[in-house]
Amino acid sequence: MSTGRRRLRRAAGQLASVAITLLGLLVLTFFIGRMMPADPVRAIVGEDATPETYDMVHAQLGLDRPLWAQFLRYMGDVLTGNFGQSIRTGQPVIQDILHVMPATIELATFAIVIGAGLGIPLGVLAAVNRDRWIDHAVRVFSLFGHSMPIFWTGMIGLLVFYAWLGWVGGSGRMDYFYIGMVPGRTGFLLIDSLLAGRWEVFRSAVNHLILPAALLGYSASAYITRMTRSFMLDQLNQEYMTTARVKGLSRGQTIWRHAFGNIRVQLVTIVALSYGALLEGAVLIETVFAWPGFGQYLTNNLVIGDMNAVMTCVLIVGVIFILLNLLSDVLYRLFDPRTK
C-alpha cells in the first residue's frame, strides 16, 4: 500500500474515532443533565409558580417528549451551535463561556509553563541521582505538591504572600482601580493591556496572576516530576545507555540526547493531559482567588441548577481533551519520525 493511501486511511480512522467520541460525549452530557437532581423548569419559573405556568415551561423545553426525541433535539441544537440560554445571566451560554474562558486559559497556560518548566528538570535530576539525597528531596517536594489541597495552599498563599508580605496582588485579575480601563479585544487581559499601551494595567494583571498560576503550576509539577522520573529511570536502565558511555559520550550527552530524547513523546502526553486538567480543574483556585474564569462560571451555575450552562461546560471539557489528544498525536510525529 502506498504512503499516501496509508496516510489517508489513518486520517479517516482518526476522524471516525473523533466522531464516535463526540457522539459518546453528547450522550454522556445529555444523560448527566437528565439525571441531575436539579429541576430546570423550577429554576426558571421559581418556587411560587402555578402548576399551569410550570406545565407550559415544561412543554416549551420539550421535557414532555420521549427521551429519544429530547436527545435528537439536543444533538441538533448542539450541532447548530445552539446551547440555550443561561438562567443566571440571561445570555446565550456559549457567549458567557467565550467571555470567561480566556481568563482560565491565561491562568492555566502560565501554570503549565511553570509546572513543566519545574517538573521535567526535577524529574530528570531525581532519576539521575536515584536513591541519593537529591532524589529524596525531589520526591518529598512532589509529594507535598500532590497531597496538599489546592484550596488550602491558595488560602495560605494569600495569607502569606499577599496579606503579610505584600509581594503579590490579591483576588481578581487586577486591582479594582483598573477595572474597565482596558477594552476587551481578545479577553486575555495581558494581551489587551499591551495592545492598549496600559503598562500599569499589565503590571497589575501580572501581579495578580503570579500566585494562583504558581500554586497551580506547583500542583501540576508534582505529577509531571513523578512521571518524568519514572520514564527516565526506565531509559537509564537500558543497555544502549551503557553502549553510549563505552563509545565515549559524556554523561550529559547520554542523559539529555539519548535518555531524555526517548521520553519526549511520553512527556507530550503527560503535559497535554496536565494542561487539560488545569483548564477544567481550576475550580477551587478560581473560587479562592475570585478569578472570573470557566471554573467559577461552572460552579456558580451548578449551585443554582442552570443545566444549560452545566451541560455545555461538561461538553466543552470533553472537547478540550479530544483536541489535546489530537495535538499530542501531531507532536508525536514531530518528535518521533517512526510514528509517521
Buried (B, 14 or more C-beta within 10 A) or exposed (E): EEEEEEEEEEEEEEEEEBEEBBEEBBEBBBEBBBEBEBBBBBBBBEEEBEEEBBEBBBEEBEBEEEEEEBBEBBBEBBEEEEBBBBBBBEEBBBEBBEBBBBBBBBBBBBBBBBBBEBBBBBBBBBBBBBEEEBBEBBBEBBEEBBEBEBBEBBEEBBEEBBEEEEEBBBEBBBBEEBEEEBEEEEBBBBBBBBEBEBEEBBBBBBBBBBBBBBBBBBBBBBBBBBBBBBBBBBBBEEEEBEEBBEEEBEEEEBBEEBBBEBBBBBBBBBBBBBBBBBBBBBBBBBBBBEBBBBBBBBBBBBEBBBBBBBBBBBBBBBBBBBEBBBEBBEBBEEBBEEEE
